[in-house]
Amino acid sequence: MSLKGRDVISIRDLSRDEIEEILRAAKRMIPYAEGRKSSHALEDRLVTLAFFEPSTRTRLSFETEVQRLGGRCVTISDPSASSMRKGESLHDTIRMLSSYGDGIILRHPNEGAARLAALASDKPVINAGDGAGQHPTQTLLDLATMQEAFGTLSGLKVVFLGDLKFGRTVHSLAHALSVFGAEIVLSAPSTLGLPAEVREHLDDAGARVTEVDQVHSAVRDADVLYVTRIQKERFADEAEYAKVAGSYRIDNAVLAGAKSRLIVMHPLPRTGEIAPEVDGTPHAAYFRQAFLGVPVRMALLSLILTGRAG
């Protein structure tokens, strides 16, 4: 089993064994991500980051991990500064970028853009988020967070709260959790439920999925509460956004009846759906979650570009 030279466009591109291999490698990479050890695994490798959608954590964690592993990266972080503003197609842009480096990390506002990029490129492409579609590296770091907290991914009860319609992190993570036999609970405003095709896939996979209206009852016996923001940028009509904005908020009162070991996760940024008072509780895992993006992406990129981690 080797990930060398592979594209990673969806978490479905990876088998359970491959996911577990990446998570094992990521655990070994933590001291490198923290700067306590050094590595030259990507020495003489150049990675191109093409970010056509705003990003803080994903872009900076990829840049960090490339440099922590001794590699170099070039970044497009402002779409208006690229030739796509002149009308160049994504296909041609990716074809050109693939001749410059050893791999491409792509973030794009349009669903399906990463799959198109993989077809255009003769170098590996990693999807760093495509519209409301997929975000496989976020899924991997989410799984790493849960595994670190509980020592396993099997048998967990995970509550997804918030924007499940446009939340690409939920779409990817729900699939991965079904592979590991987790129980999935959905809680969302009526207009922001999980897309039918995602739910059908989970049903076809035999996943245990339930829906609840009351967050308090859902949290009571959960292991993980995965909160997402309502994504204003995905709404065509701002009036529709206004109808659901602020419709849920997690604070210490909501968590009062939760298990002591419950962890609260969030792909960030948050925009009011988790109260700052939660930060100081043992439940808060979202900043650790963000950090784990570095060792996870270190492991994945090293495996893809060199065939080994570290």
C-alpha positions in Angstrom: 0.0 0.0 0.0 1.5 3.3 -1.1 0.2 6.9 -1.3 3.1 8.1 -3.4 2.0 10.1 -6.4 -1.7 10.0 -5.4 -4.3 12.7 -5.7 -6.5 13.2 -2.7 -9.6 14.9 -3.8 -12.2 13.3 -1.5 -11.8 11.3 1.7 -13.5 8.6 -0.3 -10.3 8.3 -2.3 -8.7 6.8 0.8 -9.4 3.3 2.3 -9.7 2.8 6.0 -6.3 1.2 6.1 -4.8 4.3 4.3 -6.6 6.7 6.7 -5.2 4.7 9.7 -1.7 4.8 8.1 -1.9 8.6 7.7 -3.1 9.0 11.3 -0.2 6.9 12.7 2.3 8.9 10.6 0.7 12.1 11.9 1.1 11.1 15.5 4.8 10.6 14.8 5.0 14.0 13.2 3.8 16.0 16.2 7.3 16.8 17.6 8.3 18.0 14.2 5.2 20.2 13.9 6.0 21.6 17.4 9.6 22.3 16.3 11.2 20.0 18.8 12.6 17.8 16.0 13.8 18.7 12.5 13.3 16.9 9.3 14.5 17.2 5.7 11.9 14.9 4.2 10.8 17.4 1.6 14.3 18.8 0.9 14.5 19.9 -2.8 10.7 19.6 -3.1 8.7 22.6 -4.2 4.9 22.6 -3.5 2.5 25.0 -5.1 -0.4 26.4 -3.1 -3.2 27.7 -5.2 -5.8 29.3 -2.9 -8.6 30.9 -4.9 -10.8 31.2 -1.7 -9.9 32.9 1.6 -8.2 30.7 4.1 -6.2 31.1 7.3 -5.7 27.8 9.0 -5.5 25.5 5.9 -3.2 27.7 3.9 -0.8 28.5 6.8 -0.7 25.0 8.1 0.3 23.7 4.6 3.0 26.4 4.4 4.2 25.6 7.9 4.4 21.9 7.3 6.3 22.2 4.0 8.9 24.4 5.7 9.0 22.2 8.8 9.9 19.3 6.5 12.7 21.3 4.7 10.7 22.0 1.5 9.8 25.2 -0.2 6.4 26.5 -1.4 5.1 29.2 -3.7 1.6 30.5 -3.0 -1.2 32.1 -4.9 -3.3 33.7 -2.1 -5.0 36.5 -4.1 -7.1 35.3 -7.1 -7.2 38.8 -8.5 -3.4 38.7 -8.9 -3.5 35.6 -11.1 -4.2 35.2 -14.8 -7.6 33.8 -14.0 -8.7 37.4 -13.7 -7.8 37.8 -17.3 -10.0 34.9 -18.2 -7.6 32.0 -18.1 -9.4 28.7 -17.3 -8.7 26.7 -14.2 -7.6 23.8 -16.4 -4.8 26.0 -18.0 -3.8 27.5 -14.7 -3.3 24.1 -13.1 -1.6 22.7 -16.2 0.9 25.6 -15.9 1.3 25.2 -12.2 2.0 21.5 -12.4 5.2 22.3 -14.5 6.5 24.5 -11.7 6.5 22.2 -8.6 6.2 18.7 -7.3 2.6 18.9 -6.1 -0.4 21.2 -6.0 -2.6 22.2 -3.0 -5.8 23.7 -4.3 -8.6 25.6 -2.6 -11.4 26.8 -4.8 -14.9 28.2 -4.3 -16.5 25.9 -6.9 -17.5 22.3 -6.1 -15.7 19.9 -8.4 -12.8 22.2 -9.1 -10.3 19.9 -7.4 -11.3 16.9 -9.5 -10.9 19.0 -12.6 -7.5 20.1 -11.4 -6.4 16.5 -10.9 -7.3 15.7 -14.5 -5.3 18.7 -15.7 -2.2 18.2 -13.6 0.5 15.6 -14.1 1.6 16.2 -10.5 -0.4 15.1 -7.3 -3.2 17.4 -6.4 -4.6 17.7 -2.8 -8.0 19.2 -2.3 -7.9 21.9 0.3 -11.6 22.6 0.0 -13.8 23.0 -3.1 -16.9 25.1 -2.5 -19.6 23.1 -0.6 -18.0 19.9 -1.8 -15.1 18.1 0.0 -12.3 19.0 2.4 -10.4 15.7 3.0 -7.4 17.1 4.9 -9.8 18.7 7.4 -11.4 15.4 7.8 -8.1 13.7 8.6 -7.2 16.3 11.2 -10.7 16.0 12.7 -10.2 12.2 13.0 -6.8 12.8 14.5 -8.4 15.0 17.1 -10.9 12.4 18.1 -8.4 9.6 18.1 -6.1 11.6 20.4 -9.0 12.3 22.8 -10.5 8.9 22.9 -7.7 6.5 21.7 -10.1 5.1 19.1 -12.5 6.1 16.3 -14.7 3.1 16.7 -18.1 3.4 18.5 -18.0 7.1 19.1 -21.3 9.2 19.1 -20.7 12.3 17.1 -23.3 15.2 17.0 -23.1 17.5 14.0 -24.6 20.9 14.8 -25.1 23.8 12.4 -24.9 24.3 8.7 -24.9 20.8 7.4 -26.0 21.9 3.9 -23.0 23.9 2.9 -20.6 22.5 5.5 -18.1 20.6 3.4 -16.2 19.5 6.5 -19.4 17.7 7.7 -19.9 16.0 4.3 -16.4 14.5 4.3 -16.2 13.7 8.0 -19.6 12.0 8.2 -18.4 9.6 5.5 -15.2 8.8 7.3 -16.9 8.3 10.6 -19.3 5.8 9.0 -16.3 3.8 7.9 -15.2 3.5 11.5 -18.7 2.6 12.8 -19.5 5.8 14.6 -23.0 6.9 15.5 -23.9 10.1 13.8 -26.5 12.6 15.1 -27.6 15.6 12.9 -29.0 18.8 14.3 -29.5 21.7 11.9 -31.9 24.6 11.1 -34.6 23.2 8.8 -33.2 24.9 5.7 -29.6 23.8 6.4 -30.0 20.0 6.7 -27.6 17.5 5.2 -27.9 17.3 1.4 -30.0 14.3 0.2 -27.1 12.8 -1.8 -24.8 12.8 1.3 -27.5 11.3 3.5 -28.2 8.6 0.8 -24.6 7.7 0.7 -24.5 7.3 4.5 -27.6 5.2 4.4 -26.2 3.0 1.6 -23.0 2.6 3.7 -25.1 1.3 6.6 -24.2 4.3 8.8 -26.2 4.8 12.0 -27.7 8.3 11.5 -30.4 10.1 13.5 -31.8 13.6 13.5 -32.7 15.7 16.6 -34.2 19.2 17.1 -33.0 19.9 20.6 -29.3 20.4 21.1 -29.5 19.9 24.8 -30.8 16.3 24.4 -28.3 15.5 21.6 -25.3 16.6 23.7 -26.3 14.7 26.8 -24.8 11.4 25.8 -22.5 12.5 23.0 -18.7 11.9 22.8 -18.1 14.7 20.3 -20.1 17.9 19.5 -19.0 19.1 16.1 -20.2 22.7 15.6 -20.1 24.5 12.3 -20.8 28.2 11.5 -23.6 29.2 9.2 -21.7 30.1 6.0 -22.9 33.5 4.9 -20.8 33.4 1.8 -22.7 30.4 0.4 -26.1 32.2 0.5 -27.3 33.7 -2.8 -29.9 35.7 -0.8 -28.8 37.6 2.3 -32.4 37.7 3.6 -32.3 33.8 3.7 -29.1 34.0 5.7 -30.6 36.5 8.1 -33.4 34.0 8.9 -31.0 31.4 10.3 -28.2 33.6 11.6 -27.7 33.2 15.3 -30.2 30.3 15.6 -27.9 28.2 17.9 -25.1 28.9 20.4 -23.1 26.6 22.5 -22.3 27.9 26.0 -21.6 26.4 29.4 -25.3 26.1 30.1 -25.7 23.8 27.1 -22.7 21.7 28.2 -23.8 21.4 31.8 -25.5 18.1 31.2 -22.8 16.6 28.9 -20.4 13.8 29.7 -17.2 15.0 31.4 -15.2 13.6 28.5 -17.2 15.3 25.7 -15.1 17.3 23.3 -16.4 20.3 21.4 -14.9 20.6 17.9 -15.2 23.3 15.2 -13.4 23.7 11.9 -13.1 27.4 12.5 -13.5 30.3 12.1 -16.3 30.7 14.6 -18.7 33.6 14.4 -20.6 33.4 17.6 -21.9 29.9 17.6 -19.5 28.9 20.5 -19.3 31.3 23.4 -15.8 32.3 24.5 -16.5 30.9 28.0 -16.3 27.4 26.6 -12.6 28.0 25.7 -11.6 27.6 29.4 -13.4 24.2 29.8 -12.0 20.7 29.3 -14.5 20.3 26.5 -12.9 22.8 24.2 -10.8 20.9 21.6 -11.0 23.3 18.6 -7.7 25.0 19.0 -5.9 21.7 19.5 -7.8 20.5 16.4 -6.5 23.4 14.4 -2.9 22.6 15.5 -3.2 19.0 14.5 -3.7 20.2 10.9 0.1 20.7 10.8 1.3 17.1 11.6 -1.6 15.6 9.7 -0.7 17.5 6.5 3.0 16.9 7.1 2.3 13.2 7.1 0.0 13.2 4.1 2.2 15.4 1.9 5.3 13.4 2.8 3.6 10.1 2.0 2.4 11.5 -1.3 5.6 13.1 -2.4 8.2 10.6 -1.0 6.3 7.5 -0.2 7.2 7.7 3.5 6.5 9.9 6.4 9.3 11.8 8.2 
